[in-house]
Amino acid sequence: MAEENKTNDEKKTEGKKSFLNENTLEIITVVLLGITALLTAWASYVGSIHGGNQATNYATSNNLSSDGNALYNSAVQTLTQDMSVWNTILDYDIEILYADSVNDTEAVEAYVWKLQWFCMDNLTDDMAEMIGYDQIAFNDGVNDTADILDWLNDESGNALESPFTDDAFVQSYFDESNAKLDEAQAVLEQGQQDNANGDKFSLVTVIYSVALFLLGIVGVFKNQTNKKIVLAISLVCLVIAVIFMVTIPLPASGGIFG
């Protein structure tokens, strides 16, 4: 009876020890090889999408920067032109005020006429608003000279104060170009982020490759303990890679991501 009990205990012990037998290790290894191979392919795929998005964003940013610079140069030219327009208007204003001060009615009428036509052809709506010049009222043929004299003698002084002393007004010339350049910068930063994420996925692929290598050499070892050690190390690499991968943002677009 004692021998039978001993034999039963030995069988139970052998059964416990044989949980990770050679066949079980092979099955686990094959399963992990398959999972790791799929995850490696997935990481490579997502990394390539990040790389494609990076190239696209860099190209788009470059185009937007070119458009923004072109708009900036155009704004500079427009600003320079409007400054010249203002200088001419100021010259007419001074001539009108002087002629009025010496009661030279003919000169007043002549310079008013010149001012009207010049402003009609060259004065922008924004600039007219800044200096208080009413294009409609001052060109309706009804007391135009009196209206312009009232405008020039107004206590606000808008008629004689350069609109270009207002920083906000000057900056408004560059609003469109600045918006375009800001958009270019935002796209560039997105491209840089795609580049960084692509590099991270490349690192994940390397870690998966290490796990694949270790899983591939498990069968080389004859000793069960060595097999278990290598299998455990490969599993650790796999878990680290998975944890690292899920922390990396997926691409904003491209492939199955739209």
Helices and strands as residue ranges (DSSP letters): H 2-17, G 18-20, H 22-101, H 105-122, H 125-131, G 137-139, H 144-152, G 163-165, H 167-172, H 175-216, G 218-220, H 224-246, G 255-257
